[in-house]
Every structure is written in C-alpha cells, then in structure tokens.
Amino acid sequence: QPRIAPFRRVLLKLSGEGLMGKQAYGLDLEVVQRLAVEIKEVHDTGIELCLVIGGGNIFRGVSRAAGGMDRTSADYMGMLATVMNALAVQNFLEKVGVPTRVQSAIPMATVCEPYVRRRAMRHMEKGRVVIFAAGTGNPFFTTDTAAALRAVEMTCDALLKATQVDGVYDADPKVVPEARRFDDLSYTEVLRRDLRVMDTSAIALARDNGIPILVFSLHQEGALAAIMRGEGAYTLIR
Ligand code: UDP
C-alpha cells in the first residue's frame, strides 16, 4: 500500500554535493549521466518533472562570506554556480533523449530562458523537463527554499529531496551507526527537533502550502523510479 497517492507532477531537488560524486569539488559527469538515466525512467512513465539544482559543489555563499567576502556578492556567485550545474544536467538529459528547458531566476538571455512561471508550466505539459537555475534569484536564500518555492508555484504533488542517505535519521548515520530512520515525520516535528534535512524556510514553505517532501538516497540506483511507484525506502514529511 503506497503511503502517498500517484504522482502527476513532481519537483526533484538535486544538491551540488550530490552531483560532485566522490570528488572534492565540481562535477562528476558519471553521476550526472546516471541521474539523467534515472530521471528519464520516471519521465517515460508520463510523470511531469521539474528540477532545482544546487551549487554547493562549486560555490557556497555563506562559507565565502565567512572567509571575508561580502555575503550578497558571494551569494550571487553561488547562484551562478547553480546555472553551470543546470547546463550540465540539461546536457546529459538531452543526450538520453529527454527534452528540457533551463530557466534561470537571474535572466541570462543568451544562456537559457528567464524564469516565467506560466511558460514553465506549459513546458511541462508538453513533456519537457524544466530545470530551474539560480535558486530564488535572491541572496540569503538556498536552493532548498527555491525548490519549495518552485514546487508550490508549479503546483507539484511532491518535492523529492535527494540526499546522501535514504531518509531522515535522528542522528547522522555516518557518525552514529545506531541512528534510526524515520518513515514518516510532520513538518512541525522536523522544525521542533531541528532535523537538518532542509533549511527551515523550505520546510515552512512546504508546510504552509501542503507540499509533501520525500527524502531519499541519491546513491541508491533506481530509488527515484521506485519512490514514484510508491515503493522503496524514504522518509515522508507532511
Ligand atoms: N543561493 C542564493 N539564493 C538562492 C539559492 C542559492 O544566494 O535562492 C546561493 C547561496 O550562496 C548558496 C549557493 O547559491 O550557498 C549554492 O546553493 P546551495 O548551497 O543551496 O546548493 P546545494 O547545497 O544544494 O548544493
């Protein structure tokens, strides 16, 4: 018995860290290629898909600000980093035959489309995967919040958050071996227990607009398609 109804349209959040694979920096194109195949699998079933791509593998505003840079400038650099990742993901998706459009929250007319909500909706109706780049377009935000925002704007049935492990744990399972995984959580519980799966503004936005969040492992092959069938291991936040 699936824990959640069949999906019509979903938003997948991929972090920069996820695209980095085992590398210390930048993109692991083998990982990007594998993810493209996994996304295609879901796209082939007729589910409408959009993506929000992070940029932490290239540039993270907060840490640079801590290193002496002006926070707003650093954040703009972080947003530009997400555009690079978006172009890489677009490239690999199109190589496996998935039509895509990149839309940037910071207009860059010669590189990709600007973000236009109604146009993004239309692309998805036509079977294109829309890749949202440049986060929210504002400094002091994260791509997690951008993911929650776009999921609401696109009237998605769920926000799929790909992480390093197969759900939300009560402690870091890489550090605490006996950490327990939650099957289900409420938004409020995530906030109250300070479970750092997404930042609080993202959780609050999802909560206020009733968007369920499914947290699953980026490393488990076939996990994305399994979740879309209502199978596999993941934490459901709603
Ligand atoms: N960023 C921003 N506004 C946004 C989204 C992102 O300023 O709406 C900047 C911020 O500096 C952030 C960087 O872009 O550190 C990369 O995004 P994020 O850290 O969310 O990427 P991820 O952790 O998913 O790789």
Boltz pocket constraint, residues with backbone or C-beta under 6 A from the ligand:
constraints:
  - pocket:
      binder: B
      contacts: [[A, 14], [A, 15], [A, 16], [A, 17], [A, 53], [A, 54], [A, 55], [A, 56], [A, 57], [A, 59], [A, 60], [A, 61], [A, 62], [A, 74], [A, 75], [A, 76], [A, 77], [A, 78], [A, 79], [A, 81], [A, 82], [A, 134], [A, 135], [A, 136], [A, 137], [A, 138], [A, 139], [A, 140], [A, 141], [A, 142], [A, 143], [A, 144], [A, 146]]
      max_distance: 6.0
